Amino acid sequence: MVEDIKESEKTMEEALERAEVFVYLTRLRASENAPNMMGASMYLQEEFGFDKYTARDLASDWRKWFSGMPREVIKEIESGKLDEKSVCNMLIDSLVEQTITDEDELPERKY
């Protein structure tokens, strides 16, 4: 039970960190002098201190996430209407939906 709680807290911390990165990159992309986002990992290394492998993974995850987000959500993040906590909740919701979908795809058990 304690392990489940610790794992849940770790997942929440990771989701919040990921949300902070996604909001940062989304706003960076919308900034006046927006850089080429293929180089986003460099900005993550500078801003958050990630090693290059973690930064590359997060930038890649952000690009996938960004391409799947509705335009309205992106606009709200860019304008500051949605913050890290809101994006974190969206990430957690998508993980829950993915878990439910994955379980639905499991073969039927035969006893």
C-alpha positions as CSV (number, residue, x, y, z in Angstrom):
1,M,0.0,0.0,0.0
2,V,2.8,2.5,0.9
3,E,4.6,1.5,-2.3
4,D,1.5,2.3,-4.3
5,I,1.3,5.7,-2.7
6,K,4.9,6.4,-3.3
7,E,4.6,5.3,-6.9
8,S,1.5,7.5,-7.3
9,E,3.4,10.5,-5.9
10,K,6.3,9.8,-8.2
11,T,4.0,9.7,-11.2
12,M,2.4,13.0,-10.1
13,E,5.8,14.6,-9.8
14,E,6.8,13.3,-13.2
15,A,3.6,14.5,-14.8
16,L,3.9,17.9,-13.3
17,E,7.5,18.2,-14.5
18,R,6.5,17.0,-18.0
19,A,3.6,19.6,-18.0
20,E,6.0,22.3,-17.0
21,V,8.3,21.4,-19.9
22,F,5.4,21.2,-22.4
23,V,4.0,24.6,-21.3
24,Y,7.5,26.1,-21.6
25,L,8.1,24.7,-25.1
26,T,4.6,25.7,-26.2
27,R,5.1,29.3,-25.1
28,L,8.7,29.3,-26.5
29,R,7.3,28.3,-29.8
30,A,4.8,31.2,-29.7
31,S,7.3,33.7,-28.6
32,E,8.2,36.7,-30.8
33,N,11.6,35.3,-31.8
34,A,10.5,31.7,-31.9
35,P,13.4,29.3,-32.5
36,N,13.3,26.2,-34.7
37,M,11.6,23.7,-32.4
38,M,13.7,20.8,-33.7
39,G,16.4,22.3,-31.5
40,A,14.1,22.3,-28.4
41,S,16.3,19.9,-26.5
42,M,19.0,22.5,-26.3
43,Y,16.6,24.9,-24.6
44,L,15.5,22.3,-22.2
45,Q,19.1,21.6,-21.2
46,E,19.7,25.3,-20.6
47,E,16.4,26.1,-18.8
48,F,15.9,22.9,-16.7
49,G,19.4,21.4,-16.6
50,F,18.4,18.1,-18.2
51,D,21.1,15.9,-19.7
52,K,21.0,15.7,-23.5
53,Y,19.2,12.3,-23.6
54,T,16.4,13.3,-21.3
55,A,16.0,16.7,-23.1
56,R,15.8,14.9,-26.4
57,D,13.2,12.5,-25.1
58,L,11.1,15.3,-23.6
59,A,11.3,17.4,-26.8
60,S,10.3,14.4,-28.9
61,D,7.4,13.7,-26.5
62,W,6.4,17.3,-26.6
63,R,6.3,17.3,-30.4
64,K,4.0,14.2,-30.4
65,W,1.8,15.8,-27.7
66,F,1.7,19.1,-29.4
67,S,0.6,17.6,-32.8
68,G,-2.3,15.8,-31.1
69,M,-3.6,18.8,-29.1
70,P,-6.6,20.7,-30.3
71,R,-5.6,24.2,-31.6
72,E,-7.8,25.8,-28.9
73,V,-5.9,24.2,-26.1
74,I,-2.6,25.3,-27.6
75,K,-3.9,28.9,-27.9
76,E,-4.9,28.8,-24.2
77,I,-1.5,27.7,-23.2
78,E,0.2,30.3,-25.3
79,S,-2.0,33.1,-23.9
80,G,-1.4,31.9,-20.3
81,K,-5.0,30.8,-19.6
82,L,-3.8,27.3,-19.0
83,D,-1.0,26.7,-16.6
84,E,1.2,23.8,-15.7
85,K,-1.3,22.3,-13.3
86,S,-4.1,22.3,-16.0
87,V,-1.7,20.7,-18.5
88,C,-0.6,18.2,-15.8
89,N,-4.3,17.2,-15.3
90,M,-4.7,16.7,-19.0
91,L,-1.6,14.5,-19.1
92,I,-2.8,12.4,-16.2
93,D,-6.3,12.1,-17.9
94,S,-4.7,10.9,-21.1
95,L,-2.6,8.3,-19.2
96,V,-5.7,7.0,-17.5
97,E,-7.6,6.9,-20.8
98,Q,-4.6,5.1,-22.4
99,T,-4.5,2.5,-19.5
100,I,-8.3,1.9,-19.9
101,T,-7.9,1.5,-23.6
102,D,-5.0,-0.9,-23.2
103,E,-7.0,-3.0,-20.7
104,D,-9.9,-3.1,-23.2
105,E,-7.5,-4.5,-25.8
106,L,-6.5,-7.4,-23.6
107,P,-7.6,-10.8,-24.8
108,E,-10.5,-12.4,-22.9
109,R,-9.4,-14.7,-20.2
110,K,-10.4,-18.3,-20.4
111,Y,-10.4,-20.2,-17.2
